[in-house]
Amino acid sequence: FFFFSGPRLATPAHRVIEVQAIDLSLPFKELPASTALHFTTALNSSIMGKGSCGGDTSTIKSVSECNGANIHAKDLPTLIVFDLDDCLWTPEMHDLSGMPSISVEGPLDPNNPCTSPLGTVGMKVPSGGRGGWGGCNNEGEEIVELYVGARLVLRELLLNPKYQHVKIAVASTSLVPSYSRACIAGLEIIEGTTMKDVISYAQIGRSGQLSSRKTSHFKLIHEQSKLPYSEQLFFDDCNWCDHVGDLSKTFGVVGVRTPNGLRMEEFYRGLELFRDEKRRRNGED
């Protein structure tokens, strides 16, 4: 199946000029964010009989369009902590052959890819393909990209005034923290604003004071932020270790597992679980 993907390069009219073939036998989760987005748009366009810019993208919705609207500002956590690998972005850092240091341009708004400002939506390893499993697209390029759901959630946290008092942190047991920090510094959420600009606390790695248990990461975030664990909400893929369960038992942190990359419905579920737990603690049940 061939469709226009990327855009790795785009004209001022945002016309995509790269053509890529994808293997439809791959689970949707394994497709990079920009590829998944443009595949969705292309598939909708072929079904609806519209051009790629006029296709139906209603399958991709913002938080405010869904049941997140029933969460009031007073019920929000003070701090939301995200895992990185396989939660916010793909692939995992240890799957890369080198530092992801080349910016990959694309539409920053998944809901409006044809009118969206362009920005850095991916970070590519300069060496190109290396063969083997992990981290490579069909052209053999190694590109780190946010999941569509993760990008939508981060944009919502940044753009919706309801979340103006919510801080963002990341907790990762990455084997290559320098790669993670390069992606954080390069990937844009909105035009001119990178992940680094919106993250208040970042504990990345598993050396020194940090271990393979994220209780060590949360202890440091707690010390830095001075925020109680009861005011924190956590998202983690938990594909290698049940960090969500560990943190719940150790510190009472409310968490949600995101085994296929962060999705909007999981974000809503986290907000609802946090709200319900907050009400329970305050005796509001």
C-alpha positions as CSV (number, residue, x, y, z in Angstrom):
1,F,0.0,0.0,0.0
2,F,1.6,3.3,-1.1
3,F,0.7,6.7,0.4
4,F,2.2,10.1,0.9
5,S,4.0,10.2,4.2
6,G,6.2,12.4,6.2
7,P,6.6,15.2,5.5
8,R,10.4,14.9,5.6
9,L,10.4,17.8,3.2
10,A,7.5,20.0,2.4
11,T,6.7,23.0,0.2
12,P,5.2,26.2,1.7
13,A,1.8,24.8,0.8
14,H,2.6,21.8,3.1
15,R,2.5,19.4,0.1
16,V,4.2,16.2,1.0
17,I,6.8,15.2,-1.5
18,E,8.0,11.8,-0.1
19,V,6.4,8.5,-1.0
20,Q,6.7,5.6,1.3
21,A,5.5,2.0,1.4
22,I,4.4,0.5,4.7
23,D,3.8,-3.1,5.7
24,L,0.1,-3.3,6.7
25,S,0.9,-6.4,8.7
26,L,2.6,-4.3,11.3
27,P,0.5,-3.5,14.4
28,F,-0.6,0.2,14.3
29,K,1.3,0.8,17.5
30,E,4.6,0.0,15.7
31,L,4.2,2.7,13.2
32,P,5.9,6.0,14.0
33,A,3.6,8.9,14.9
34,S,3.9,10.8,11.7
35,T,3.5,7.6,9.6
36,A,0.5,6.5,11.6
37,L,-1.1,10.0,11.2
38,H,-0.6,10.1,7.5
39,F,-1.7,6.5,7.1
40,T,-4.9,7.4,8.9
41,T,-5.4,10.4,6.8
42,A,-4.7,8.5,3.6
43,L,-6.9,5.7,4.5
44,N,-9.8,8.0,5.5
45,S,-9.3,9.9,2.2
46,S,-9.5,6.7,0.1
47,I,-12.7,5.7,1.9
48,M,-14.3,9.1,1.8
49,G,-13.1,9.9,-1.7
50,K,-11.4,13.1,-0.7
51,G,-7.9,14.6,-1.1
52,S,-5.4,14.2,1.7
53,C,-6.0,17.7,2.9
54,G,-9.8,17.3,2.8
55,G,-10.0,13.8,4.3
56,D,-11.8,13.0,7.4
57,T,-9.5,13.1,10.4
58,S,-12.2,12.8,12.9
59,T,-10.6,9.6,14.3
60,I,-8.0,11.8,15.8
61,K,-9.5,13.9,18.6
62,S,-8.3,16.4,21.1
63,V,-8.8,15.9,24.8
64,S,-11.3,18.7,25.0
65,E,-13.5,17.0,22.4
66,C,-13.8,13.8,24.5
67,N,-14.7,12.9,28.1
68,G,-11.7,14.8,29.6
69,A,-14.1,17.8,29.6
70,N,-15.8,16.4,32.7
71,I,-12.6,16.9,34.8
72,H,-12.6,20.3,36.5
73,A,-9.5,22.3,37.2
74,K,-9.8,21.8,40.9
75,D,-9.6,18.0,40.5
76,L,-6.4,18.0,38.4
77,P,-3.1,16.8,39.7
78,T,-0.4,19.4,40.5
79,L,2.2,17.3,38.7
80,I,1.9,14.8,35.8
81,V,4.9,12.5,35.3
82,F,5.5,10.7,32.1
83,D,7.7,7.8,31.1
84,L,9.6,8.4,27.8
85,D,10.4,5.2,25.8
86,D,7.3,3.4,24.6
87,C,5.1,5.8,26.5
88,L,5.6,9.3,24.9
89,W,7.8,8.3,22.0
90,T,9.1,5.4,19.9
91,P,11.6,3.7,19.5
92,E,13.4,3.1,22.7
93,M,16.8,4.8,23.1
94,H,18.8,1.5,23.5
95,D,17.5,0.4,20.0
96,L,19.3,3.3,18.3
97,S,22.7,3.0,16.8
98,G,23.8,6.6,17.6
99,M,22.7,10.0,18.9
100,P,19.5,11.3,17.3
101,S,20.7,14.7,16.3
102,I,19.1,15.6,13.0
103,S,15.7,17.4,13.1
104,V,12.9,15.9,11.0
105,E,10.2,18.4,9.9
106,G,6.5,17.8,9.9
107,P,3.1,19.2,10.9
108,L,3.0,19.9,14.7
109,D,-0.8,19.6,15.0
110,P,-2.0,16.0,14.2
111,N,-5.6,17.3,14.0
112,N,-4.8,19.6,11.1
113,P,-1.8,18.2,9.3
114,C,-2.4,20.2,6.1
115,T,-2.7,23.6,7.7
116,S,-0.5,23.0,10.8
117,P,2.8,25.0,11.2
118,L,5.8,22.8,10.5
119,G,8.3,22.0,13.2
120,T,10.6,19.3,14.5
121,V,8.4,16.2,14.9
122,G,11.3,13.7,14.8
123,M,14.9,13.3,15.7
124,K,17.0,11.2,13.4
125,V,20.3,9.3,13.8
126,P,22.8,10.7,11.3
127,S,24.2,7.2,10.4
128,G,21.0,6.2,8.8
129,G,19.9,2.6,8.6
130,R,21.8,-0.2,10.4
131,G,19.7,-3.2,9.6
132,G,18.1,-5.5,12.1
133,W,15.1,-5.0,14.4
134,G,14.2,-1.8,16.2
135,G,14.0,1.9,15.5
136,C,14.1,1.8,11.7
137,N,11.4,2.8,9.3
138,N,11.0,1.2,5.8
139,E,13.8,3.4,4.4
140,G,16.2,2.2,7.1
141,E,16.2,5.5,8.9
142,E,16.2,5.7,12.7
143,I,13.8,8.4,13.8
144,V,12.4,9.1,17.3
145,E,8.9,10.4,17.1
146,L,6.1,11.1,19.6
147,Y,3.1,8.8,19.5
148,V,0.0,10.7,18.1
149,G,-1.8,10.4,21.4
150,A,1.2,11.7,23.3
151,R,1.6,14.7,21.0
152,L,-2.1,15.5,21.4
153,V,-1.9,15.2,25.2
154,L,1.2,17.4,25.4
155,R,-0.4,20.0,23.2
156,E,-3.5,20.0,25.3
157,L,-1.5,20.5,28.5
158,L,0.3,23.4,26.9
159,L,-2.6,25.1,25.1
160,N,-5.7,24.5,27.3
161,P,-5.9,27.2,30.1
162,K,-7.5,24.5,32.4
163,Y,-4.0,23.0,32.8
164,Q,-2.1,26.2,33.4
165,H,-1.2,25.2,37.0
166,V,-0.3,21.6,36.1
167,K,3.5,20.9,36.0
168,I,5.1,18.2,33.8
169,A,7.9,15.9,34.7
170,V,9.5,12.8,33.1
171,A,10.9,9.7,34.8
172,S,12.8,7.3,32.6
173,T,15.2,4.4,33.2
174,S,16.8,5.0,29.8
175,L,20.0,3.2,29.2
176,V,21.2,6.1,27.2
177,P,20.1,9.3,29.0
178,S,22.1,11.6,26.6
179,Y,19.9,10.3,23.7
180,S,16.7,11.0,25.7
181,R,17.8,14.5,26.5
182,A,18.7,15.2,22.9
183,C,15.2,14.3,21.9
184,I,13.6,16.4,24.7
185,A,15.7,19.4,23.5
186,G,14.8,18.9,19.9
187,L,11.2,17.7,19.6
188,E,8.7,20.6,19.4
189,I,5.1,20.5,20.8
190,I,4.0,23.8,19.3
191,E,5.9,26.1,17.0
192,G,9.0,27.3,18.8
193,T,8.3,25.3,22.0
194,T,10.2,22.1,22.7
195,M,9.6,19.3,25.2
196,K,12.4,20.8,27.3
197,D,10.6,24.1,27.5
198,V,7.5,22.5,29.1
199,I,9.2,19.9,31.4
200,S,9.8,21.2,34.9
201,Y,11.6,18.1,36.3
202,A,13.5,15.4,34.5
203,Q,15.0,12.3,36.1
204,I,16.5,10.1,33.4
205,G,18.8,7.1,33.7
206,R,19.6,4.3,36.1
207,S,22.9,5.3,37.6
208,G,24.0,7.3,40.6
209,Q,21.0,8.1,42.7
210,L,18.7,6.5,40.1
211,S,18.1,2.8,39.8
212,S,16.0,0.5,37.6
213,R,13.1,1.2,40.1
214,K,11.3,4.4,39.4
215,T,10.8,4.9,43.1
216,S,14.3,6.4,43.0
217,H,13.2,8.9,40.2
218,F,10.1,9.9,42.1
219,K,12.0,10.4,45.3
220,L,14.2,13.0,43.6
221,I,11.3,14.6,41.8
222,H,9.5,14.8,45.2
223,E,12.6,16.5,46.7
224,Q,12.9,18.9,43.8
225,S,9.3,19.9,43.5
226,K,8.3,19.7,47.2
227,L,5.0,18.3,46.0
228,P,3.4,15.4,47.9
229,Y,3.0,12.1,46.1
230,S,-0.7,12.5,46.5
231,E,-0.6,15.4,44.0
232,Q,1.2,13.4,41.3
233,L,-0.2,11.4,38.4
234,F,2.0,8.9,36.5
235,F,1.9,7.3,33.0
236,D,4.2,4.4,32.0
237,D,4.2,1.7,29.4
238,C,5.1,-1.0,32.0
239,N,6.2,-3.4,29.3
240,W,9.4,-4.4,31.1
241,C,8.5,-3.7,34.7
242,D,5.3,-2.7,36.6
243,H,6.5,0.7,37.7
244,V,2.9,1.9,38.1
245,G,2.2,-0.9,40.6
246,D,5.5,-0.4,42.4
247,L,4.9,3.4,42.8
248,S,1.3,2.8,44.0
249,K,2.4,0.4,46.7
250,T,5.4,2.4,47.8
251,F,4.2,6.0,47.6
252,G,0.5,5.8,46.8
253,V,1.0,7.5,43.4
254,V,-2.0,7.2,41.1
255,G,-0.8,5.7,37.7
256,V,-2.0,4.4,34.4
257,R,-0.3,1.7,32.2
258,T,0.2,2.7,28.5
259,P,1.5,-0.6,26.9
260,N,0.9,0.7,23.3
261,G,2.1,4.2,23.7
262,L,0.1,7.0,25.5
263,R,-3.4,7.3,24.1
264,M,-5.9,10.0,24.8
265,E,-8.3,7.6,26.5
266,E,-5.6,6.6,28.9
267,F,-4.9,10.2,29.7
268,Y,-8.6,10.7,30.5
269,R,-8.6,7.6,32.6
270,G,-5.7,8.9,34.6
271,L,-7.4,12.2,35.2
272,E,-10.6,10.4,36.3
273,L,-8.7,8.0,38.6
274,F,-6.8,10.8,40.2
275,R,-10.0,12.8,40.7
276,D,-11.7,9.8,42.3
277,E,-8.8,9.1,44.6
278,K,-8.6,12.7,45.6
279,R,-12.3,12.8,46.5
280,R,-11.9,9.5,48.4
281,R,-9.0,10.9,50.5
282,N,-11.0,14.1,51.2
283,G,-14.1,12.1,52.2
284,E,-16.2,13.4,49.3
285,D,-17.5,10.0,48.2
